Amino acid sequence: MGDSFLAVEAAAGVVERVGAANRKFVRALDVGSSPEARGVLRPIATDWATAKFGDNETLDLSTAHYDLATSILALHAVNDLPGALVQIRRALKPDGLFVAAMFGGETLRELREAFAAGEEDISSGVSPRVAPFADIRDLGGLLQRARFNLPVTDSERTVVRYREFDTLVKDLRAAGETNAQAARSRKFLRRDVLAASLAHYAARHAEPDGRLRATFDIIYLTGWAPHEGQQKPLKPGSAKARLADALRTKEKSANDTTPIRRS
């Protein structure tokens, strides 16, 4: 599998979350996933269609057509993520399910730190060489902004240990994860800067056997296209029992610093 192991792992995570819905899906849409990931996804729906965001970041699809939409490690590269989520939601039938996996959080934090330290040591300046990744809380807010109901975000961390730095670079290039930032430096990375970066990487992020750690945070996004039959959150103040009673403790105001004693 080589460079596709993260996509396969993320696809398996999406399959697990789709299975929790306990529903049979017929027409499904996959957005931007690799062939290896789609192979893992195939059993969870009967008929599949594929699409990807073009240069203008639009999906050429009919609305309200699919009962399931997935995307594996593709959405983090979209410039207008809120707009992309809206388009995916519109492609779903009412009560259709969307489950995606994307890089986020502290993905490649070791590589980002190493490049920053190397450039600071040699050229006294830092150029953005690793793209930033979205925070899990922000992604939950984007699901709500795109008008998905019952939005859920969760994450899983994978730490890969590479014998050589070149292997990490090859995996990133094969997965299409090279630096695509508009503000990136257009100059070739100087050899002395690269050497300083590698030295920092080895000093700060290596195992005792010399293998280099690389962190990948995979964030899973789950949401439902709105439907009148879906469960709705209760209105504030509508609870019929107090949380303090359930916890067998005494309720107190936020300004009360008296220690709580449980019975």
C-alpha positions as CSV (number, residue, x, y, z in Angstrom):
1,M,0.0,0.0,0.0
2,G,3.0,2.3,0.5
3,D,1.9,5.9,0.6
4,S,-1.9,5.0,0.7
5,F,-1.9,3.6,4.2
6,L,-3.3,6.7,5.8
7,A,-6.1,7.0,3.2
8,V,-7.0,3.3,3.9
9,E,-7.0,3.9,7.6
10,A,-9.2,7.0,7.3
11,A,-11.6,5.2,5.0
12,A,-11.9,2.4,7.6
13,G,-12.8,5.1,10.2
14,V,-15.5,6.4,7.9
15,V,-16.9,2.9,7.4
16,E,-17.1,2.5,11.2
17,R,-19.0,5.8,11.6
18,V,-21.4,5.1,8.8
19,G,-22.1,1.6,10.3
20,A,-23.1,3.3,13.5
21,A,-26.1,4.9,11.7
22,N,-27.6,1.4,11.3
23,R,-29.1,2.1,8.0
24,K,-28.8,0.7,4.5
25,F,-27.5,3.2,1.9
26,V,-28.2,2.8,-1.8
27,R,-27.0,5.9,-3.8
28,A,-23.7,7.2,-2.5
29,L,-21.4,10.0,-3.6
30,D,-17.7,10.1,-2.9
31,V,-15.8,13.4,-3.2
32,G,-12.1,13.3,-4.0
33,S,-11.0,10.0,-2.4
34,S,-8.2,7.9,-3.8
35,P,-9.0,4.6,-5.5
36,E,-7.6,2.7,-2.5
37,A,-9.9,4.6,-0.1
38,R,-12.9,4.0,-2.4
39,G,-12.2,0.3,-2.4
40,V,-12.6,0.3,1.4
41,L,-15.8,2.3,1.2
42,R,-17.5,0.3,-1.5
43,P,-19.4,-2.2,0.7
44,I,-21.4,0.5,2.7
45,A,-23.5,1.5,-0.3
46,T,-25.0,-0.2,-3.4
47,D,-24.4,2.4,-6.1
48,W,-21.5,4.8,-6.1
49,A,-20.8,8.0,-8.0
50,T,-17.6,10.0,-7.7
51,A,-16.9,13.7,-8.0
52,K,-14.2,16.2,-7.2
53,F,-13.9,19.9,-6.8
54,G,-12.6,21.6,-10.0
55,D,-10.5,24.7,-10.4
56,N,-13.5,26.9,-9.5
57,E,-14.2,24.6,-6.5
58,T,-17.7,23.6,-7.6
59,L,-19.4,20.2,-7.9
60,D,-21.3,19.6,-11.1
61,L,-24.1,17.6,-9.5
62,S,-27.9,17.5,-9.2
63,T,-29.2,18.5,-5.8
64,A,-31.0,16.2,-3.3
65,H,-29.9,13.0,-5.1
66,Y,-27.8,10.9,-2.8
67,D,-28.5,9.3,0.6
68,L,-24.8,9.1,1.6
69,A,-21.8,11.3,0.8
70,T,-18.2,10.6,1.8
71,S,-14.8,12.2,1.4
72,I,-11.4,10.8,2.4
73,L,-8.4,13.1,3.0
74,A,-9.4,15.6,0.3
75,L,-11.3,18.5,1.9
76,H,-8.3,20.0,3.7
77,A,-7.0,21.1,0.4
78,V,-10.1,23.0,-0.5
79,N,-9.8,26.8,-0.3
80,D,-13.5,27.5,0.4
81,L,-14.3,24.7,2.8
82,P,-17.6,26.2,4.0
83,G,-18.8,26.5,0.4
84,A,-17.7,22.9,-0.3
85,L,-19.7,21.6,2.7
86,V,-22.8,23.5,1.5
87,Q,-22.4,21.9,-2.0
88,I,-22.1,18.4,-0.5
89,R,-25.1,19.0,1.8
90,R,-27.2,20.1,-1.2
91,A,-26.2,16.9,-3.1
92,L,-27.9,14.9,-0.3
93,K,-31.5,13.9,0.0
94,P,-33.3,15.0,3.1
95,D,-32.0,13.0,6.0
96,G,-28.9,12.0,3.9
97,L,-25.7,11.3,5.8
98,F,-22.3,12.9,5.3
99,V,-19.2,11.4,6.7
100,A,-15.7,12.6,5.8
101,A,-12.1,12.3,7.0
102,M,-9.6,15.1,6.6
103,F,-6.2,16.1,8.0
104,G,-6.4,18.6,10.8
105,G,-5.1,19.6,14.2
106,E,-1.3,19.1,14.7
107,T,-0.7,17.1,11.5
108,L,3.0,17.3,10.4
109,R,3.8,19.5,13.4
110,E,7.3,18.0,13.6
111,L,8.0,19.0,10.0
112,R,6.6,22.5,10.5
113,E,8.8,23.1,13.6
114,A,11.9,21.7,11.9
115,F,11.6,23.9,8.8
116,A,10.8,27.0,11.0
117,A,13.9,26.3,13.2
118,G,16.2,25.6,10.3
119,E,15.3,28.8,8.4
120,E,15.4,30.9,11.6
121,D,19.0,29.6,12.3
122,I,20.3,30.1,8.8
123,S,18.4,33.0,7.2
124,S,16.8,34.7,10.3
125,G,13.4,34.4,8.7
126,V,10.6,31.9,8.3
127,S,8.7,31.0,5.2
128,P,5.4,28.9,5.5
129,R,6.5,25.5,4.1
130,V,3.8,23.3,5.7
131,A,0.2,24.3,5.3
132,P,-1.9,25.0,8.4
133,F,-4.6,22.6,9.3
134,A,-8.0,23.3,10.8
135,D,-8.9,22.8,14.4
136,I,-11.6,20.2,15.3
137,R,-13.7,22.9,17.0
138,D,-13.6,25.1,14.0
139,L,-14.7,22.2,11.8
140,G,-17.7,21.5,14.0
141,G,-18.7,25.1,13.6
142,L,-18.3,24.8,9.8
143,L,-20.7,21.8,9.7
144,Q,-23.3,23.9,11.5
145,R,-22.6,26.9,9.2
146,A,-23.2,24.6,6.2
147,R,-26.6,23.7,7.9
148,F,-25.9,20.1,8.6
149,N,-28.1,18.7,11.4
150,L,-26.7,16.7,14.4
151,P,-23.1,17.6,13.5
152,V,-20.3,15.6,15.2
153,T,-16.5,15.9,14.9
154,D,-14.0,13.6,16.4
155,S,-10.3,12.8,15.8
156,E,-7.8,10.0,15.8
157,R,-4.0,10.5,15.9
158,T,-1.5,8.3,14.0
159,V,2.2,8.7,14.7
160,V,4.2,7.3,11.8
161,R,7.9,6.5,12.3
162,Y,10.1,6.9,9.3
163,R,13.5,5.4,8.9
164,E,14.6,8.2,6.6
165,F,13.4,11.7,6.0
166,D,13.3,11.1,2.2
167,T,10.7,8.4,2.8
168,L,8.4,10.9,4.5
169,V,8.8,13.4,1.6
170,K,8.1,10.7,-1.0
171,D,4.9,9.7,0.9
172,L,3.7,13.3,1.0
173,R,4.4,13.9,-2.7
174,A,2.7,10.6,-3.7
175,A,-0.4,11.6,-1.6
176,G,-0.4,15.1,-3.3
177,E,0.4,16.8,0.0
178,T,3.1,19.2,-1.2
179,N,3.0,22.9,-0.2
180,A,0.2,24.6,-2.1
181,Q,0.1,27.8,-0.1
182,A,-0.1,31.1,-2.1
183,A,2.3,32.7,0.4
184,R,5.0,30.0,0.2
185,S,8.5,30.9,-0.9
186,R,9.0,30.5,-4.7
187,K,12.8,29.9,-4.2
188,F,14.4,26.5,-3.9
189,L,15.1,25.4,-0.4
190,R,18.8,26.0,0.3
191,R,21.0,23.1,1.2
192,D,22.2,24.7,4.4
193,V,18.6,25.4,5.5
194,L,17.6,21.9,4.7
195,A,20.6,20.5,6.7
196,A,19.7,22.7,9.7
197,S,16.1,21.6,9.5
198,L,17.0,17.9,9.3
199,A,19.3,18.4,12.3
200,H,16.5,20.0,14.3
201,Y,14.1,17.2,13.3
202,A,16.5,14.5,14.4
203,A,17.3,16.2,17.6
204,R,13.7,16.9,18.7
205,H,11.5,14.3,17.0
206,A,13.5,11.1,16.7
207,E,13.1,7.8,18.5
208,P,16.1,6.2,20.3
209,D,16.7,4.0,17.1
210,G,16.8,7.1,15.0
211,R,13.4,6.8,13.3
212,L,11.7,10.2,12.7
213,R,8.2,10.7,14.1
214,A,5.5,12.3,12.0
215,T,2.1,13.1,13.5
216,F,-1.1,12.9,11.5
217,D,-4.4,14.0,13.1
218,I,-7.4,12.6,11.1
219,I,-10.6,14.5,11.9
220,Y,-13.9,12.9,11.1
221,L,-16.9,15.0,10.2
222,T,-20.4,13.7,10.5
223,G,-23.7,15.5,9.7
224,W,-27.2,14.9,8.3
225,A,-29.0,16.8,5.6
226,P,-32.0,18.5,7.4
227,H,-35.3,16.5,7.6
228,E,-38.4,17.2,9.7
229,G,-38.4,13.8,11.2
230,Q,-34.9,14.2,12.8
231,Q,-34.5,14.5,16.6
232,K,-34.2,18.1,17.8
233,P,-32.4,19.5,20.8
234,L,-34.6,20.4,23.8
235,K,-35.2,24.0,24.5
236,P,-33.2,25.6,27.4
237,G,-35.0,25.2,30.7
238,S,-37.2,22.3,29.5
239,A,-35.4,19.6,31.6
240,K,-37.6,17.7,34.1
241,A,-34.8,16.7,36.4
242,R,-31.8,18.5,37.8
243,L,-28.2,17.4,36.9
244,A,-27.2,18.0,40.5
245,D,-29.8,15.4,41.7
246,A,-28.5,12.8,39.2
247,L,-24.9,13.4,40.5
248,R,-26.1,13.3,44.1
249,T,-24.5,16.7,44.8
250,K,-25.6,20.2,45.8
251,E,-26.2,22.9,43.2
252,K,-24.3,26.2,43.7
253,S,-23.7,29.4,41.9
254,A,-20.6,30.0,39.8
255,N,-19.3,32.5,42.4
256,D,-19.6,30.1,45.3
257,T,-16.1,28.7,46.1
258,T,-17.3,26.4,48.9
259,P,-16.0,22.8,48.2
260,I,-18.8,20.4,47.1
261,R,-19.4,17.4,49.4
262,R,-21.1,14.4,47.9
263,S,-23.5,12.4,50.0
